[in-house]
Amino acid sequence: MAFAVKLFQEIRTVNSPATSNAPVGIAASSRFGLVTLAKFLGGDRQAIITIASSRLAFWIGALFVLAAGFAREYDGESLWDVPWHLAIPLGASLVAATTLYLLVCVTAAIRQQPPVRFFPGWYRFVGLFWMTAPIAFLYAVPYERLFTEVAAVQANLWTLALVALWRVALMARVIQVVFHWYPVSSGIITVLFANVVAVIVAVSVEFPVSFIAVMGGVRYTATENLLSAVGMMIQLTSFGLLPFVLVAALGMCISRHKLKPLLTELNQPVETSPLLLATACAALLIWLPVLPVTQREQQLRYQVEIRMMSGRIDEGLAILGKHSPDEFPPHWSPPPHVVYPVVRPPLKEVLLALARMDPPLHAAWEDVFALKARSAFGLFNLLELSQNDLEAYTCWLERVPLGPKIATRQLLWIGDAMEISESHQSYLDRIRAVAKQAQPKHPMDDWAD
Protein backbone atom coordinates (compact mmCIF):
# COMPACT_ATOMS: atom_id res chain seq x y z
CA MET A 1 0.00 0.00 0.00
CA ALA A 2 2.82 2.39 0.87
CA PHE A 3 4.43 1.64 -2.50
CA ALA A 4 1.18 2.45 -4.32
CA VAL A 5 0.79 5.73 -2.41
CA LYS A 6 4.38 6.69 -3.22
CA LEU A 7 3.87 5.87 -6.91
CA PHE A 8 0.66 7.96 -7.02
CA GLN A 9 2.40 10.93 -5.38
CA GLU A 10 5.32 10.76 -7.79
CA ILE A 11 3.04 10.59 -10.85
CA ARG A 12 1.13 13.60 -9.55
CA THR A 13 4.47 15.38 -9.32
CA VAL A 14 5.18 14.59 -12.97
CA ASN A 15 1.74 15.75 -14.06
CA SER A 16 1.70 18.89 -11.95
CA PRO A 17 2.34 22.25 -13.68
CA ALA A 18 6.00 23.17 -13.89
CA THR A 19 7.32 25.75 -11.46
CA SER A 20 10.60 26.40 -13.19
CA ASN A 21 12.03 26.48 -16.64
CA ALA A 22 14.01 23.61 -18.09
CA PRO A 23 17.80 23.76 -17.72
CA VAL A 24 19.65 25.65 -20.37
CA GLY A 25 20.32 23.57 -23.48
CA ILE A 26 17.55 21.04 -22.96
CA ALA A 27 14.44 23.17 -23.38
CA ALA A 28 11.58 21.22 -24.89
CA SER A 29 9.43 22.33 -27.75
CA SER A 30 6.24 23.93 -26.46
CA ARG A 31 3.94 21.69 -28.54
CA PHE A 32 3.62 17.92 -28.88
CA GLY A 33 1.85 17.05 -32.12
CA LEU A 34 1.96 14.72 -35.10
CA VAL A 35 5.08 16.36 -36.49
CA THR A 36 6.85 15.80 -33.18
CA LEU A 37 5.76 12.15 -33.19
CA ALA A 38 7.07 11.67 -36.73
CA LYS A 39 10.40 13.25 -35.80
CA PHE A 40 10.55 11.09 -32.66
CA LEU A 41 10.16 7.93 -34.72
CA GLY A 42 13.14 9.14 -36.73
CA GLY A 43 15.23 9.63 -33.57
CA ASP A 44 15.18 13.45 -33.46
CA ARG A 45 16.73 14.72 -30.22
CA GLN A 46 14.39 17.65 -29.71
CA ALA A 47 11.34 15.45 -30.33
CA ILE A 48 12.56 12.96 -27.71
CA ILE A 49 12.97 15.76 -25.16
CA THR A 50 9.53 17.15 -26.01
CA ILE A 51 7.80 13.79 -25.50
CA ALA A 52 9.76 13.17 -22.29
CA SER A 53 8.50 16.53 -21.04
CA SER A 54 4.86 15.89 -21.98
CA ARG A 55 2.45 15.13 -19.14
CA LEU A 56 0.22 13.10 -21.51
CA ALA A 57 2.82 11.04 -23.40
CA PHE A 58 2.26 8.09 -21.04
CA TRP A 59 -1.48 7.94 -21.75
CA ILE A 60 -1.25 8.69 -25.47
CA GLY A 61 1.39 5.98 -25.75
CA ALA A 62 -0.95 3.54 -23.99
CA LEU A 63 -3.63 4.26 -26.60
CA PHE A 64 -1.15 3.61 -29.40
CA VAL A 65 -0.09 0.32 -27.77
CA LEU A 66 -3.71 -0.84 -27.60
CA ALA A 67 -4.18 0.16 -31.25
CA ALA A 68 -1.05 -1.82 -32.13
CA GLY A 69 -2.65 -4.81 -30.40
CA PHE A 70 -5.59 -4.55 -32.79
CA ALA A 71 -3.19 -4.22 -35.72
CA ARG A 72 -1.49 -7.45 -34.69
CA GLU A 73 -4.54 -9.51 -33.77
CA TYR A 74 -7.45 -8.30 -35.91
CA ASP A 75 -6.86 -11.12 -38.41
CA GLY A 76 -4.89 -13.45 -36.17
CA GLU A 77 -7.10 -14.22 -33.15
CA SER A 78 -10.80 -14.59 -32.39
CA LEU A 79 -11.12 -11.48 -30.24
CA TRP A 80 -14.68 -12.35 -29.31
CA ASP A 81 -13.46 -15.59 -27.67
CA VAL A 82 -10.12 -14.35 -26.30
CA PRO A 83 -10.46 -10.56 -25.87
CA TRP A 84 -7.66 -10.58 -23.32
CA HIS A 85 -5.22 -11.01 -26.21
CA LEU A 86 -5.59 -7.26 -26.81
CA ALA A 87 -4.09 -6.59 -23.38
CA ILE A 88 -0.99 -8.71 -24.02
CA PRO A 89 0.94 -5.97 -25.90
CA LEU A 90 0.16 -3.44 -23.14
CA GLY A 91 1.22 -5.77 -20.34
CA ALA A 92 4.25 -7.14 -22.15
CA SER A 93 5.49 -3.68 -23.17
CA LEU A 94 5.01 -2.38 -19.62
CA VAL A 95 7.14 -5.22 -18.26
CA ALA A 96 9.73 -4.71 -21.03
CA ALA A 97 9.92 -0.93 -20.51
CA THR A 98 10.23 -1.30 -16.74
CA THR A 99 12.92 -3.96 -17.09
CA LEU A 100 14.92 -1.85 -19.53
CA TYR A 101 14.54 1.20 -17.27
CA LEU A 102 15.80 -0.78 -14.25
CA LEU A 103 18.72 -2.11 -16.31
CA VAL A 104 19.69 1.41 -17.36
CA CYS A 105 19.33 2.78 -13.80
CA VAL A 106 21.45 -0.01 -12.32
CA THR A 107 24.10 0.49 -15.00
CA ALA A 108 24.06 4.26 -14.38
CA ALA A 109 24.53 3.65 -10.64
CA ILE A 110 27.48 1.32 -11.28
CA ARG A 111 29.03 4.00 -13.49
CA GLN A 112 28.53 6.52 -10.66
CA GLN A 113 26.23 8.71 -12.72
CA PRO A 114 24.01 11.09 -10.71
CA PRO A 115 20.72 9.25 -10.06
CA VAL A 116 17.29 10.10 -11.42
CA ARG A 117 14.18 10.26 -9.28
CA PHE A 118 12.90 6.74 -9.83
CA PHE A 119 9.13 7.10 -10.23
CA PRO A 120 9.05 10.32 -12.29
CA GLY A 121 11.80 8.87 -14.45
CA TRP A 122 9.90 5.59 -14.86
CA TYR A 123 6.72 7.44 -15.82
CA ARG A 124 8.49 9.39 -18.55
CA PHE A 125 10.58 6.45 -19.74
CA VAL A 126 7.54 4.18 -20.17
CA GLY A 127 5.81 7.00 -22.07
CA LEU A 128 8.78 7.19 -24.44
CA PHE A 129 8.82 3.41 -24.81
CA TRP A 130 5.11 3.29 -25.62
CA MET A 131 5.38 6.09 -28.15
CA THR A 132 7.33 3.64 -30.35
CA ALA A 133 4.09 1.63 -30.77
CA PRO A 134 3.08 3.25 -34.10
CA ILE A 135 5.96 1.32 -35.69
CA ALA A 136 4.01 -1.87 -34.94
CA PHE A 137 1.14 -0.67 -37.14
CA LEU A 138 3.10 -2.31 -39.96
CA TYR A 139 1.80 -5.64 -38.62
CA ALA A 140 -1.65 -4.66 -39.91
CA VAL A 141 -0.69 -5.27 -43.55
CA PRO A 142 -2.77 -8.35 -44.59
CA TYR A 143 -0.01 -10.23 -46.36
CA GLU A 144 -2.01 -13.50 -46.24
CA ARG A 145 -4.69 -11.94 -48.44
CA LEU A 146 -2.18 -10.47 -50.87
CA PHE A 147 0.42 -13.19 -51.41
CA THR A 148 0.87 -16.93 -51.56
CA GLU A 149 1.46 -18.81 -48.32
CA VAL A 150 5.26 -18.80 -48.52
CA ALA A 151 5.45 -15.19 -49.71
CA ALA A 152 3.12 -14.10 -46.90
CA VAL A 153 5.28 -15.81 -44.28
CA GLN A 154 8.39 -14.20 -45.74
CA ALA A 155 6.73 -10.77 -45.71
CA ASN A 156 5.64 -11.22 -42.09
CA LEU A 157 9.13 -12.25 -41.03
CA TRP A 158 10.73 -9.28 -42.80
CA THR A 159 8.18 -6.97 -41.16
CA LEU A 160 8.99 -8.46 -37.76
CA ALA A 161 12.71 -7.90 -38.36
CA LEU A 162 12.14 -4.30 -39.49
CA VAL A 163 9.93 -3.43 -36.51
CA ALA A 164 12.30 -5.06 -34.02
CA LEU A 165 15.44 -3.38 -35.38
CA TRP A 166 13.69 0.00 -35.66
CA ARG A 167 12.48 -0.11 -32.06
CA VAL A 168 15.84 -1.25 -30.72
CA ALA A 169 17.64 1.55 -32.57
CA LEU A 170 15.06 4.11 -31.45
CA MET A 171 15.25 3.11 -27.79
CA ALA A 172 19.04 3.24 -27.95
CA ARG A 173 18.70 6.81 -29.22
CA VAL A 174 16.19 7.63 -26.45
CA ILE A 175 18.56 6.34 -23.75
CA GLN A 176 21.41 8.31 -25.30
CA VAL A 177 19.40 11.54 -25.10
CA VAL A 178 17.62 11.28 -21.76
CA PHE A 179 20.54 9.73 -19.86
CA HIS A 180 23.30 11.74 -21.55
CA TRP A 181 25.10 8.56 -22.61
CA TYR A 182 27.42 8.05 -25.53
CA PRO A 183 25.86 6.25 -28.54
CA VAL A 184 28.02 3.16 -28.02
CA SER A 185 26.95 2.83 -24.38
CA SER A 186 23.25 3.22 -25.10
CA GLY A 187 23.55 0.81 -28.03
CA ILE A 188 25.25 -1.86 -25.90
CA ILE A 189 22.67 -1.74 -23.12
CA THR A 190 19.74 -1.83 -25.57
CA VAL A 191 21.21 -4.70 -27.57
CA LEU A 192 21.88 -6.58 -24.32
CA PHE A 193 18.23 -6.21 -23.36
CA ALA A 194 17.03 -7.28 -26.82
CA ASN A 195 19.43 -10.24 -26.80
CA VAL A 196 18.13 -11.48 -23.45
CA VAL A 197 14.55 -11.19 -24.74
CA ALA A 198 15.53 -13.21 -27.83
CA VAL A 199 17.07 -15.92 -25.62
CA ILE A 200 13.88 -16.12 -23.54
CA VAL A 201 11.84 -16.47 -26.73
CA ALA A 202 14.23 -19.11 -28.08
CA VAL A 203 13.91 -21.32 -24.98
CA SER A 204 10.19 -20.82 -24.35
CA VAL A 205 8.66 -20.97 -27.86
CA GLU A 206 8.39 -24.23 -29.79
CA PHE A 207 10.05 -23.97 -33.19
CA PRO A 208 10.03 -26.67 -35.87
CA VAL A 209 13.43 -28.37 -35.88
CA SER A 210 15.09 -28.73 -39.30
CA PHE A 211 17.67 -31.36 -38.40
CA ILE A 212 14.91 -33.83 -37.52
CA ALA A 213 13.63 -33.56 -41.07
CA VAL A 214 17.13 -33.94 -42.45
CA MET A 215 18.04 -36.98 -40.33
CA GLY A 216 14.62 -38.60 -40.54
CA GLY A 217 14.07 -38.07 -44.23
CA VAL A 218 10.84 -36.17 -43.58
CA ARG A 219 9.84 -33.59 -46.17
CA TYR A 220 7.93 -30.62 -44.80
CA THR A 221 6.20 -27.94 -46.85
CA ALA A 222 8.10 -24.85 -47.98
CA THR A 223 6.42 -22.77 -45.25
CA GLU A 224 7.34 -25.25 -42.53
CA ASN A 225 10.93 -25.38 -43.75
CA LEU A 226 11.11 -21.57 -43.73
CA LEU A 227 9.78 -21.28 -40.16
CA SER A 228 12.09 -24.06 -39.09
CA ALA A 229 15.13 -22.28 -40.53
CA VAL A 230 14.16 -18.96 -38.91
CA GLY A 231 13.62 -20.64 -35.55
CA MET A 232 17.03 -22.25 -35.64
CA MET A 233 18.63 -18.96 -36.72
CA ILE A 234 17.06 -17.14 -33.76
CA GLN A 235 18.28 -19.79 -31.35
CA LEU A 236 21.84 -19.87 -32.69
CA THR A 237 22.17 -16.10 -33.06
CA SER A 238 20.74 -15.19 -29.65
CA PHE A 239 22.85 -17.70 -27.75
CA GLY A 240 25.93 -16.99 -29.85
CA LEU A 241 25.83 -13.20 -29.38
CA LEU A 242 24.97 -13.18 -25.68
CA PRO A 243 28.52 -13.77 -24.31
CA PHE A 244 29.98 -10.99 -26.48
CA VAL A 245 27.24 -8.52 -25.53
CA LEU A 246 27.71 -9.34 -21.83
CA VAL A 247 31.46 -8.70 -22.11
CA ALA A 248 30.78 -5.37 -23.85
CA ALA A 249 28.30 -4.40 -21.14
CA LEU A 250 30.76 -5.27 -18.37
CA GLY A 251 33.43 -3.22 -20.12
CA MET A 252 31.03 -0.28 -20.34
CA CYS A 253 30.32 -0.50 -16.60
CA ILE A 254 34.00 -0.01 -15.82
CA SER A 255 33.95 3.53 -17.22
CA ARG A 256 32.65 6.43 -15.13
CA HIS A 257 29.97 8.83 -16.35
CA LYS A 258 29.36 12.04 -14.38
CA LEU A 259 26.85 13.85 -16.64
CA LYS A 260 23.49 14.35 -14.98
CA PRO A 261 20.54 12.58 -16.71
CA LEU A 262 17.93 14.77 -18.34
CA LEU A 263 15.03 12.46 -17.57
CA THR A 264 13.85 14.19 -14.40
CA GLU A 265 15.21 17.65 -15.19
CA LEU A 266 12.60 18.49 -17.84
CA ASN A 267 10.16 20.85 -16.14
CA GLN A 268 8.95 23.10 -18.94
CA PRO A 269 5.25 22.40 -19.71
CA VAL A 270 4.40 21.05 -23.15
CA GLU A 271 1.09 21.59 -24.89
CA THR A 272 -0.42 18.48 -26.49
CA SER A 273 -2.01 18.92 -29.88
CA PRO A 274 -5.72 17.98 -30.00
CA LEU A 275 -5.05 16.47 -33.42
CA LEU A 276 -2.57 14.03 -31.85
CA LEU A 277 -5.15 12.98 -29.25
CA ALA A 278 -7.74 12.55 -32.01
CA THR A 279 -5.27 10.44 -34.01
CA ALA A 280 -4.59 8.15 -31.05
CA CYS A 281 -8.33 7.63 -30.54
CA ALA A 282 -8.90 7.11 -34.26
CA ALA A 283 -6.16 4.47 -34.30
CA LEU A 284 -8.44 2.44 -31.99
CA LEU A 285 -11.83 3.26 -33.51
CA ILE A 286 -10.74 2.49 -37.07
CA TRP A 287 -10.88 -1.24 -36.27
CA LEU A 288 -14.63 -1.24 -35.58
CA PRO A 289 -15.63 -1.56 -39.27
CA VAL A 290 -12.73 -3.94 -39.99
CA LEU A 291 -13.38 -6.56 -37.31
CA PRO A 292 -16.68 -7.91 -38.73
CA VAL A 293 -14.86 -8.80 -41.95
CA THR A 294 -12.02 -10.74 -40.36
CA GLN A 295 -13.49 -12.06 -37.12
CA ARG A 296 -16.03 -14.48 -38.62
CA GLU A 297 -13.28 -16.63 -40.08
CA GLN A 298 -11.21 -16.30 -36.91
CA GLN A 299 -14.14 -17.51 -34.81
CA LEU A 300 -14.50 -20.58 -37.01
CA ARG A 301 -10.77 -21.25 -36.70
CA TYR A 302 -10.93 -20.90 -32.92
CA GLN A 303 -13.91 -23.26 -32.63
CA VAL A 304 -12.07 -25.98 -34.54
CA GLU A 305 -8.75 -25.54 -32.74
CA ILE A 306 -10.13 -25.35 -29.20
CA ARG A 307 -12.11 -28.56 -29.71
CA MET A 308 -9.35 -30.55 -31.37
CA MET A 309 -6.68 -29.41 -28.94
CA SER A 310 -8.88 -30.41 -26.00
CA GLY A 311 -9.40 -33.91 -27.41
CA ARG A 312 -12.88 -33.35 -28.90
CA ILE A 313 -11.60 -34.31 -32.34
CA ASP A 314 -14.93 -35.48 -33.74
CA GLU A 315 -16.55 -32.13 -32.88
CA GLY A 316 -13.73 -30.19 -34.52
CA LEU A 317 -13.91 -32.29 -37.67
CA ALA A 318 -17.68 -31.86 -37.73
CA ILE A 319 -17.26 -28.08 -37.84
CA LEU A 320 -14.77 -28.45 -40.68
CA GLY A 321 -17.28 -30.60 -42.51
CA LYS A 322 -19.87 -27.80 -42.46
CA HIS A 323 -17.58 -25.19 -43.97
CA SER A 324 -15.29 -24.92 -46.96
CA PRO A 325 -11.65 -23.84 -46.65
CA ASP A 326 -12.58 -20.43 -48.11
CA GLU A 327 -14.56 -19.66 -44.94
CA PHE A 328 -11.44 -19.94 -42.78
CA PRO A 329 -8.43 -17.59 -42.59
CA PRO A 330 -6.19 -17.66 -45.69
CA HIS A 331 -3.53 -20.38 -45.65
CA TRP A 332 -4.79 -21.74 -42.30
CA SER A 333 -4.26 -25.40 -41.51
CA PRO A 334 -6.14 -27.25 -38.75
CA PRO A 335 -4.26 -29.09 -36.01
CA PRO A 336 -2.26 -31.15 -35.46
CA HIS A 337 0.91 -29.40 -36.63
CA VAL A 338 3.32 -32.24 -37.21
CA VAL A 339 6.45 -30.09 -37.57
CA TYR A 340 6.62 -29.31 -33.85
CA PRO A 341 8.28 -31.56 -31.24
CA VAL A 342 4.96 -32.17 -29.44
CA VAL A 343 2.09 -33.03 -31.80
CA ARG A 344 -1.33 -32.16 -30.37
CA PRO A 345 -3.77 -33.77 -30.76
CA PRO A 346 -2.12 -37.11 -31.63
CA LEU A 347 -2.09 -37.58 -35.40
CA LYS A 348 -3.24 -41.18 -35.02
CA GLU A 349 -6.46 -40.13 -33.28
CA VAL A 350 -7.16 -37.46 -35.90
CA LEU A 351 -6.62 -39.80 -38.86
CA LEU A 352 -8.82 -42.49 -37.34
CA ALA A 353 -11.58 -39.99 -36.55
CA LEU A 354 -11.27 -38.67 -40.10
CA ALA A 355 -11.50 -42.17 -41.56
CA ARG A 356 -14.63 -42.97 -39.52
CA MET A 357 -16.54 -39.88 -40.71
CA ASP A 358 -19.72 -40.62 -42.65
CA PRO A 359 -20.19 -38.86 -44.99
CA PRO A 360 -16.49 -38.22 -45.61
CA LEU A 361 -15.00 -34.81 -45.02
CA HIS A 362 -14.67 -32.34 -47.88
CA ALA A 363 -11.95 -33.56 -50.28
CA ALA A 364 -9.93 -30.37 -49.76
CA TRP A 365 -9.77 -31.00 -46.00
CA GLU A 366 -8.90 -34.67 -46.49
CA ASP A 367 -5.98 -33.62 -48.68
CA VAL A 368 -4.77 -31.29 -45.89
CA PHE A 369 -4.73 -34.11 -43.34
CA ALA A 370 -3.21 -36.51 -45.83
CA LEU A 371 -0.33 -34.09 -46.33
CA LYS A 372 0.16 -33.98 -42.54
CA ALA A 373 0.35 -37.78 -42.48
CA ARG A 374 2.77 -37.67 -45.40
CA SER A 375 5.02 -35.18 -43.57
CA ALA A 376 4.82 -36.64 -40.05
CA PHE A 377 8.08 -37.90 -38.54
CA GLY A 378 6.39 -41.02 -37.15
CA LEU A 379 3.10 -42.79 -37.82
CA PHE A 380 1.65 -45.78 -35.94
CA ASN A 381 1.57 -49.54 -36.14
CA LEU A 382 -1.41 -50.82 -38.11
CA LEU A 383 -1.44 -54.02 -36.05
CA GLU A 384 -2.43 -52.01 -32.97
CA LEU A 385 -5.76 -50.99 -34.55
CA SER A 386 -9.07 -52.72 -34.01
CA GLN A 387 -10.69 -54.37 -37.00
CA ASN A 388 -13.23 -51.56 -37.38
CA ASP A 389 -10.57 -48.83 -37.21
CA LEU A 390 -8.33 -50.71 -39.63
CA GLU A 391 -11.19 -51.10 -42.09
CA ALA A 392 -12.05 -47.38 -41.93
CA TYR A 393 -8.39 -46.38 -42.24
CA THR A 394 -7.85 -48.70 -45.21
CA CYS A 395 -10.82 -47.19 -47.01
CA TRP A 396 -9.45 -43.71 -46.33
CA LEU A 397 -6.03 -44.61 -47.78
CA GLU A 398 -7.73 -46.00 -50.88
CA ARG A 399 -9.62 -42.76 -51.61
CA VAL A 400 -7.10 -39.96 -50.87
CA PRO A 401 -4.57 -39.02 -53.59
CA LEU A 402 -1.63 -39.28 -51.19
CA GLY A 403 -2.78 -42.69 -50.00
CA PRO A 404 -0.07 -44.67 -51.84
CA LYS A 405 2.74 -42.62 -50.29
CA ILE A 406 1.22 -42.75 -46.81
CA ALA A 407 0.64 -46.50 -47.15
CA THR A 408 4.27 -47.04 -48.15
CA ARG A 409 5.47 -45.33 -44.98
CA GLN A 410 2.76 -46.98 -42.89
CA LEU A 411 3.91 -50.48 -43.83
CA LEU A 412 7.40 -49.72 -42.51
CA TRP A 413 5.98 -49.63 -38.97
CA ILE A 414 4.80 -53.23 -39.16
CA GLY A 415 8.34 -54.54 -39.38
CA ASP A 416 8.84 -58.29 -39.36
CA ALA A 417 5.72 -59.15 -37.40
CA MET A 418 5.27 -62.92 -37.40
CA GLU A 419 1.77 -63.26 -35.95
CA ILE A 420 -0.93 -61.46 -37.93
CA SER A 421 -4.56 -62.40 -37.61
CA GLU A 422 -6.47 -63.38 -40.73
CA SER A 423 -8.78 -60.36 -40.45
CA HIS A 424 -5.85 -57.97 -40.17
CA GLN A 425 -4.02 -59.74 -42.99
CA SER A 426 -6.81 -59.02 -45.48
CA TYR A 427 -6.66 -55.30 -44.76
CA LEU A 428 -2.87 -55.27 -44.88
CA ASP A 429 -3.04 -56.86 -48.33
CA ARG A 430 -5.33 -54.02 -49.45
CA ILE A 431 -2.91 -51.45 -48.00
CA ARG A 432 0.00 -53.14 -49.78
CA ALA A 433 -1.97 -52.88 -52.99
CA VAL A 434 -2.41 -49.16 -52.37
CA ALA A 435 1.30 -48.76 -51.65
CA LYS A 436 2.23 -50.46 -54.93
CA GLN A 437 0.58 -47.62 -56.81
CA ALA A 438 3.46 -45.38 -55.70
CA GLN A 439 5.97 -47.89 -57.13
CA PRO A 440 9.09 -46.64 -55.32
CA LYS A 441 12.36 -48.39 -56.04
CA HIS A 442 12.99 -48.65 -52.30
CA PRO A 443 10.70 -47.80 -49.37
CA MET A 444 13.01 -44.97 -48.33
CA ASP A 445 12.97 -43.51 -51.84
CA ASP A 446 9.39 -42.40 -51.27
CA TRP A 447 10.58 -40.07 -48.50
CA ALA A 448 12.87 -38.21 -50.84
CA ASP A 449 10.15 -36.99 -53.19
Protein Blocks (a to p, Z undefined) as FASTA:
>chain_A
ZZmmmmmmmmmmmmpccfbdcdehiaccfbdcfklmmmmmnopaklmmmmmmpmklmmmm
mmmmmmmmmmmmmmmbcfklmmmlmmmmmmmmmmmmmmmmmmmmmmmmmnopacddfklm
mmmmmmmmmmmmmmmmmmmpcfklmmcfklmmmmmmmmmmmmmmmmmmmmmmmmmmmnop
afklmmmmmmmmmmmmmmmmmmmpccddfklmmmnopacdfklmmmmmmmmmmmmmmmmm
mmmmmmmmmmmmmpccfbdcfklmcfbdcdddfklmmmmmmmmmmmmmmmmmmmmmmmmm
mmmmmmmmnopamlmmmmmmmpcfklpcehiacdddfkbmbdcddfklmmmmmmmpccdd
dfklmmmmmmmmmmpmbdcdfklpcfklmmmmmmmmmmpmklmmmmmmmmmmnmpafbdc
fklmmmmmmmmmmmmmnopabfklmmmZZ
